[in-house]
Amino acid sequence: MTGYERFMTALLRKGEPDRVPLWELIINEPTLSAWGAKSLEEFVEMEDLDGITIFEDMKLEPLGTAEQKELVWRGRTILAGTRQVVRDEWGITWGITDFGIPYPIDGPIKDPSDLKTYTPPDPEAPHRLQSLREAVKKFKGRRAIVFLTHDGFEFPHYLRGGMENLLLDYYDNPRLAHELAEMVIDYKIRLMRRAIREGADAVVSGDDYANQHGTVMSPQHFRQFVLPYLKRSIDAAHDEGVPFIKHTDGNIWAILDDLVQAGIDALDPIEPAAGMDIGEVKAKYGDRIAVIGNVDCSFVLTRGTVEEVEEAVKETIAKASPGGGHILASSNSIHPAVKPENYRAMVEAARRYGRYPIDPELIAQYRSRNYIAKYLKAA
């Protein structure tokens, strides 16, 4: 099977592929260049991953010294420069870490009056899908091309200058919260439709709704202010004929029924450190969604031994892979704290133990284990 065939077979729950597919939402330094890759595209080729995540391209205006030049944001990595402050096309201000990862500092919508004069960026701008076009030329038909979008939560709180401001709007200014979500989802759906028509095989929404203890908003507020916009995005993807992956960190048991009923095709990354057991999720929802994840990147991939990584992979495969419908990945992303040797150990273990049919002895030995428990106890 090609990587594309393997990934899509699992994502669409069309039975068992030849082995469990491998994919990551994001791969950062130092892992990205640990073995000589100069780009995500090179890394995906070198590691023979089955899918690649592509972000929209966003122009950035440096806010600092005269020596700073125009940068281009390709996903969550800035192509040049670190420790800078930049403004994107939405008017959101970002700081840049040593690893080129942006983090939001401030947003342009301070109160409802700002929205009256605000103009969002153009989703039809030609530069917006340059990275996608390059990926289509390089990977189409060989590896699954997954385009990252957003729904109605993350960008609204960026625009408001902080999550706490948007959450207060849910109580104090619900009209503003809905107007922001409406504006963002209109942009994101228009761009997503373009991306699909230019060759994206699937889409993933990156909005995070939870932390390790639960959702950052009440389930009621989720259903009022977030779910309707997520549902519109899911329906638009399906209208274009591609599956929709929902990524969200944290403990999402309180809203998981809502996500599945909204029509998602897969859930990523099912974070074990937040009480999300991938075997339990698959047992309850595996007839309706594929499961993606969930090798822990809070403790195991960052601090564990190669042997501990292998044990985590074995357990994940035993719980999630039988019957298909599972794509193996980390429990969030390959972030800067992940040890490259542990990432490599994860990939090698997945290829060693993820061949179909999955070894019945492996399943019997590992499916009832809970590898994350000892790390949480020690934390």
PLY file of the C-alpha trace (Angstrom):
ply
format ascii 1.0
element vertex 379
property float x
property float y
property float z
element edge 378
property int vertex1
property int vertex2
end_header
0.00 0.00 0.00
1.05 3.60 -0.52
1.05 5.93 2.45
-2.03 7.60 1.01
-3.90 4.29 0.74
-2.84 3.23 4.23
-3.85 6.55 5.81
-7.21 6.82 4.05
-8.11 3.18 4.72
-7.69 3.83 8.44
-9.29 7.28 8.41
-12.38 6.09 6.54
-12.58 2.83 8.54
-12.44 0.67 5.42
-10.93 -2.33 7.19
-7.35 -3.11 8.05
-4.51 -1.69 5.93
-1.18 -3.50 5.69
0.10 -1.69 8.80
-0.93 1.06 11.18
-0.41 4.43 9.46
1.89 7.10 10.91
1.15 10.84 10.99
1.77 13.92 13.13
-0.14 17.17 13.38
3.07 19.18 13.92
6.78 18.32 13.96
9.08 20.93 15.47
12.78 21.26 16.08
14.97 19.63 17.25
13.39 16.48 15.84
12.63 18.08 12.47
16.29 18.42 11.48
17.77 15.71 13.71
18.62 13.47 10.77
19.38 16.14 8.18
15.95 17.19 6.89
15.77 20.84 5.86
11.97 21.05 5.74
8.85 19.21 6.86
8.49 17.82 3.35
11.99 16.34 3.48
11.34 14.94 6.95
8.14 13.21 5.84
10.00 11.62 2.93
12.97 10.54 5.05
10.78 9.06 7.79
8.31 7.63 5.24
5.27 8.99 7.07
1.87 8.22 5.59
0.49 11.75 5.81
1.63 15.35 6.02
-0.09 18.35 7.61
-0.12 21.53 5.55
-0.98 24.96 6.99
-2.07 28.04 5.12
0.61 30.62 4.33
0.33 33.86 6.24
2.36 37.02 5.65
3.84 38.56 8.78
4.86 42.12 9.51
7.90 42.37 11.82
7.39 44.73 14.76
10.85 45.56 15.96
14.20 46.56 14.60
14.74 47.84 11.10
16.86 44.77 10.41
13.83 42.51 10.58
12.50 41.57 7.17
9.18 40.22 5.99
8.61 36.66 7.13
6.24 33.95 6.00
4.37 31.79 8.47
4.04 28.23 7.21
1.99 26.57 9.88
3.53 26.85 13.32
7.09 27.46 12.20
8.52 30.79 11.11
10.85 30.29 8.16
13.40 32.87 9.29
14.24 34.51 12.55
13.53 33.84 16.20
12.73 35.93 19.26
10.87 38.45 17.15
7.48 40.09 17.49
5.29 40.02 14.39
1.77 40.93 13.30
-0.16 38.61 11.00
-2.77 39.47 8.39
-5.55 39.26 11.00
-3.83 41.96 13.06
-2.89 39.42 15.75
0.48 40.04 17.42
2.74 37.05 17.97
6.01 36.44 19.76
8.46 33.90 18.38
10.33 31.31 20.47
13.87 30.09 19.91
12.45 27.22 17.88
10.49 29.54 15.59
7.12 28.76 17.17
4.69 31.69 17.40
2.58 32.37 20.48
-0.20 35.00 20.61
0.44 38.22 22.53
-2.39 40.55 21.61
-5.37 40.92 19.28
-7.03 43.81 17.44
-10.59 43.49 18.81
-10.62 45.25 22.18
-14.36 45.92 22.29
-17.42 45.64 20.00
-16.70 48.98 18.33
-13.43 47.59 16.91
-15.32 44.91 15.03
-17.42 47.50 13.19
-14.34 48.84 11.36
-12.39 45.59 11.17
-11.69 43.81 7.87
-10.50 40.19 7.94
-7.85 38.96 5.50
-8.80 37.68 2.07
-9.20 33.87 1.93
-8.90 34.07 -1.87
-5.40 35.62 -1.80
-3.12 33.66 -4.19
-0.28 33.26 -1.68
-2.53 31.57 0.86
-2.14 28.04 -0.53
1.40 28.08 -1.89
2.60 25.40 0.57
-0.39 23.24 -0.30
0.32 23.49 -4.02
3.92 22.39 -3.43
2.75 19.46 -1.32
0.24 18.38 -3.96
2.97 18.35 -6.61
5.26 16.31 -4.37
2.94 13.93 -2.54
-0.44 13.62 -4.26
-1.46 9.96 -4.43
1.58 8.83 -2.43
0.93 10.37 0.98
-2.23 11.81 2.48
-2.27 15.62 2.40
-4.10 16.96 5.45
-4.95 20.67 5.41
-5.20 22.38 8.79
-8.17 24.64 9.39
-9.83 26.18 12.46
-13.39 26.48 13.67
-15.08 29.05 15.89
-12.98 29.17 19.07
-9.24 29.58 18.65
-9.02 32.51 16.25
-11.79 34.44 18.03
-9.81 34.35 21.26
-6.64 35.35 19.38
-8.54 38.31 17.97
-9.79 39.25 21.43
-6.26 39.25 22.84
-6.66 36.23 25.08
-8.87 33.24 25.80
-10.10 34.77 29.04
-11.55 37.74 27.14
-13.57 35.51 24.82
-14.79 33.34 27.69
-16.01 36.46 29.48
-17.79 37.47 26.27
-19.78 34.25 26.50
-21.34 35.73 29.66
-21.16 39.49 29.12
-21.27 39.98 25.36
-22.61 36.91 23.58
-23.40 38.87 20.45
-19.75 39.82 20.00
-18.70 36.20 20.56
-21.05 35.00 17.83
-20.04 37.78 15.44
-16.37 36.87 15.84
-17.05 33.17 15.30
-19.18 33.95 12.25
-16.45 36.07 10.70
-13.73 33.50 11.37
-15.72 30.50 10.17
-16.68 32.27 6.94
-12.99 32.82 6.18
-11.92 29.33 7.24
-14.61 27.51 5.27
-13.92 29.50 2.11
-10.21 28.74 2.39
-10.84 25.09 3.26
-12.99 24.63 0.17
-10.20 26.12 -1.95
-7.67 23.79 -0.34
-9.78 20.71 -1.01
-10.32 21.68 -4.64
-6.55 22.16 -5.02
-5.79 18.68 -3.74
-6.12 18.29 0.05
-7.20 14.73 0.90
-8.54 15.51 4.38
-8.85 18.45 6.76
-8.07 18.77 10.45
-9.41 21.48 12.74
-6.79 22.56 15.27
-8.91 24.38 17.87
-8.20 23.10 21.39
-11.15 23.05 23.80
-9.72 21.52 26.96
-6.85 21.04 29.38
-5.97 17.98 31.44
-8.83 18.59 33.86
-11.67 19.24 31.43
-13.05 21.71 28.92
-12.01 25.36 29.29
-15.67 26.36 28.96
-18.83 24.73 30.20
-20.39 22.09 27.94
-23.38 24.41 27.65
-21.24 27.27 26.36
-19.45 24.86 24.01
-22.80 23.88 22.51
-23.90 27.49 22.22
-20.76 29.27 20.99
-18.51 26.64 19.39
-20.39 23.57 18.22
-22.60 25.27 15.59
-19.55 26.68 13.81
-17.66 23.40 14.03
-20.68 21.64 12.52
-20.70 24.06 9.60
-17.05 23.35 8.93
-17.60 19.58 9.09
-20.56 19.82 6.72
-18.56 21.94 4.26
-15.73 19.39 4.19
-18.17 16.57 3.61
-19.88 18.61 0.91
-16.51 18.74 -0.84
-16.08 14.99 -0.42
-13.27 14.77 2.14
-13.14 13.51 5.76
-12.84 15.82 8.76
-10.43 15.18 11.63
-11.03 16.98 14.93
-7.91 17.77 16.94
-8.28 18.91 20.52
-6.05 18.33 23.51
-7.24 17.66 27.01
-10.04 15.81 28.76
-13.01 16.11 26.42
-15.30 13.37 27.77
-17.93 15.99 28.60
-18.30 17.02 24.93
-17.21 13.91 23.06
-20.77 12.85 22.28
-21.31 16.30 20.75
-18.21 16.01 18.57
-19.17 12.58 17.27
-22.78 13.57 16.64
-21.57 16.64 14.74
-20.10 14.27 12.16
-16.33 14.21 12.71
-14.61 11.34 10.94
-11.70 11.02 13.37
-10.50 12.29 16.75
-6.92 13.37 17.43
-4.86 13.05 19.67
-6.78 11.43 22.60
-4.39 12.58 25.32
-3.71 9.83 27.89
-2.28 12.25 30.50
-5.69 13.97 30.47
-7.63 10.79 31.20
-8.40 9.98 27.56
-7.84 6.24 27.09
-7.74 5.43 23.39
-9.09 1.92 23.98
-12.12 3.31 25.78
-12.73 5.88 23.05
-12.54 3.23 20.35
-14.79 0.83 22.23
-17.46 3.51 22.58
-17.17 5.33 19.25
-15.11 3.13 16.92
-18.11 2.26 14.79
-18.48 5.96 13.91
-15.01 7.53 14.00
-11.36 6.64 13.52
-8.99 7.24 16.42
-5.64 9.00 16.10
-2.88 9.00 18.70
-1.97 8.58 21.45
1.68 7.99 22.46
2.27 10.39 25.33
4.44 13.42 24.56
4.22 15.00 28.01
6.34 12.37 29.79
7.22 9.38 27.61
8.51 11.04 24.43
10.17 13.84 26.40
11.73 12.05 29.38
11.22 8.34 28.89
13.68 5.71 27.72
13.55 4.07 24.32
12.24 0.95 26.05
9.42 2.94 27.69
8.47 4.44 24.33
8.24 0.97 22.84
6.00 -0.18 25.69
3.70 2.81 25.14
3.47 2.03 21.42
2.68 -1.62 22.07
-0.15 -0.67 24.43
-1.53 1.91 22.02
-1.55 -0.56 19.16
-3.12 -3.30 21.30
-5.96 -0.98 22.34
-6.62 0.98 19.15
-5.36 -0.87 16.07
-7.27 -4.20 15.87
-9.87 -4.02 13.11
-8.32 -0.88 11.60
-9.52 2.66 12.10
-6.37 3.78 13.93
-3.60 6.17 12.89
-0.65 6.21 15.28
0.67 9.57 16.42
1.80 11.37 19.54
-0.64 12.68 22.15
-0.28 16.22 20.81
2.68 16.93 18.53
6.40 16.43 18.21
7.14 19.63 20.11
10.59 21.01 21.06
10.84 19.02 24.31
10.48 15.66 22.51
13.76 13.77 22.30
14.49 12.90 18.65
15.68 9.43 19.61
12.34 8.79 21.29
10.43 9.93 18.23
12.50 7.53 16.13
11.83 4.75 18.66
8.09 5.41 18.37
8.16 5.15 14.59
10.28 2.00 14.59
8.07 0.32 17.20
4.96 1.22 15.22
6.37 -0.46 12.14
7.55 -3.48 14.15
4.31 -4.15 16.03
1.73 -2.47 13.80
1.64 -5.03 10.98
-1.78 -6.47 10.28
-3.12 -8.74 11.50
-2.02 -7.45 14.90
-0.38 -10.19 16.98
-3.10 -11.70 19.23
-0.57 -12.25 22.01
0.36 -8.55 21.92
-3.30 -7.61 22.18
-3.93 -9.99 25.09
-0.83 -8.84 26.95
-1.17 -5.07 26.52
-4.79 -4.04 25.96
-5.66 -3.86 29.66
-2.53 -1.94 30.69
-2.29 1.74 31.57
1.25 2.90 30.89
0.55 6.56 31.70
-0.43 5.88 35.31
3.10 5.65 36.68
4.11 8.96 35.08
1.07 10.77 36.45
1.71 9.31 39.90
5.30 10.57 39.84
4.41 14.01 38.47
0 1
1 2
2 3
3 4
4 5
5 6
6 7
7 8
8 9
9 10
10 11
11 12
12 13
13 14
14 15
15 16
16 17
17 18
18 19
19 20
20 21
21 22
22 23
23 24
24 25
25 26
26 27
27 28
28 29
29 30
30 31
31 32
32 33
33 34
34 35
35 36
36 37
37 38
38 39
39 40
40 41
41 42
42 43
43 44
44 45
45 46
46 47
47 48
48 49
49 50
50 51
51 52
52 53
53 54
54 55
55 56
56 57
57 58
58 59
59 60
60 61
61 62
62 63
63 64
64 65
65 66
66 67
67 68
68 69
69 70
70 71
71 72
72 73
73 74
74 75
75 76
76 77
77 78
78 79
79 80
80 81
81 82
82 83
83 84
84 85
85 86
86 87
87 88
88 89
89 90
90 91
91 92
92 93
93 94
94 95
95 96
96 97
97 98
98 99
99 100
100 101
101 102
102 103
103 104
104 105
105 106
106 107
107 108
108 109
109 110
110 111
111 112
112 113
113 114
114 115
115 116
116 117
117 118
118 119
119 120
120 121
121 122
122 123
123 124
124 125
125 126
126 127
127 128
128 129
129 130
130 131
131 132
132 133
133 134
134 135
135 136
136 137
137 138
138 139
139 140
140 141
141 142
142 143
143 144
144 145
145 146
146 147
147 148
148 149
149 150
150 151
151 152
152 153
153 154
154 155
155 156
156 157
157 158
158 159
159 160
160 161
161 162
162 163
163 164
164 165
165 166
166 167
167 168
168 169
169 170
170 171
171 172
172 173
173 174
174 175
175 176
176 177
177 178
178 179
179 180
180 181
181 182
182 183
183 184
184 185
185 186
186 187
187 188
188 189
189 190
190 191
191 192
192 193
193 194
194 195
195 196
196 197
197 198
198 199
199 200
200 201
201 202
202 203
203 204
204 205
205 206
206 207
207 208
208 209
209 210
210 211
211 212
212 213
213 214
214 215
215 216
216 217
217 218
218 219
219 220
220 221
221 222
222 223
223 224
224 225
225 226
226 227
227 228
228 229
229 230
230 231
231 232
232 233
233 234
234 235
235 236
236 237
237 238
238 239
239 240
240 241
241 242
242 243
243 244
244 245
245 246
246 247
247 248
248 249
249 250
250 251
251 252
252 253
253 254
254 255
255 256
256 257
257 258
258 259
259 260
260 261
261 262
262 263
263 264
264 265
265 266
266 267
267 268
268 269
269 270
270 271
271 272
272 273
273 274
274 275
275 276
276 277
277 278
278 279
279 280
280 281
281 282
282 283
283 284
284 285
285 286
286 287
287 288
288 289
289 290
290 291
291 292
292 293
293 294
294 295
295 296
296 297
297 298
298 299
299 300
300 301
301 302
302 303
303 304
304 305
305 306
306 307
307 308
308 309
309 310
310 311
311 312
312 313
313 314
314 315
315 316
316 317
317 318
318 319
319 320
320 321
321 322
322 323
323 324
324 325
325 326
326 327
327 328
328 329
329 330
330 331
331 332
332 333
333 334
334 335
335 336
336 337
337 338
338 339
339 340
340 341
341 342
342 343
343 344
344 345
345 346
346 347
347 348
348 349
349 350
350 351
351 352
352 353
353 354
354 355
355 356
356 357
357 358
358 359
359 360
360 361
361 362
362 363
363 364
364 365
365 366
366 367
367 368
368 369
369 370
370 371
371 372
372 373
373 374
374 375
375 376
376 377
377 378
